[in-house]
Amino acid sequence: MSRAVFLDRDGTLIRDVHYLKDPNDVEIINGVGEALRIIKRMGYLIFLHTNQSGIARGYYDWSDVHSCNERMLQEFGLSADFFDDVCIAPESPDQVIQYRKPSILFQQEMIVKFKLEPSNCWMIGDKWIDPQTGLDAGMKGGLVRTGKVVDSELEKMAKANNVELFPDLLEFVKQQLVEI
Ligand SMILES: [Mg+2]
């Protein structure tokens, strides 16, 4: 059975720019490139799962999101096919939801496609919906402090749900991932 790390994008891999549209506004977070390389080297599959309601709202389109993702990988010095799969959820909260976190549809699909053992998988991000998505899919969840402010209420919620907090993605990798 395979292991995997599911990753949020904004506030986790790159700085959270409100409705990011222009690739020139992509700003990578320190240490994330190294973290991504270590995750892959350790034998974990890596998936990107990002909510992009700006598509449904008409603020930008799919090609803008793809361009920003490409720029992000370039900035990390990683190939365009680095992620094993990418889920861009275009829905706004008031629409019928298919992939928008905390929907676990993407996780369920990857579990089947890659024969993942959910208990050996993680979902990491800067908002509660990220670990929540992981937990709901039978995975482990982690919060990083590189995006949305993790306040005391969120800290309490994390503690109550066995969700670990990490200063950044690299620290998560160092503390939690083990060689296969
Ligand atoms: Mg985020």
Residues whose N, C-alpha, C, O or C-beta is under 5 A from the ligand:
A	BS01	MG	D8 R9 D10 G11 T12 D126 K127 G147
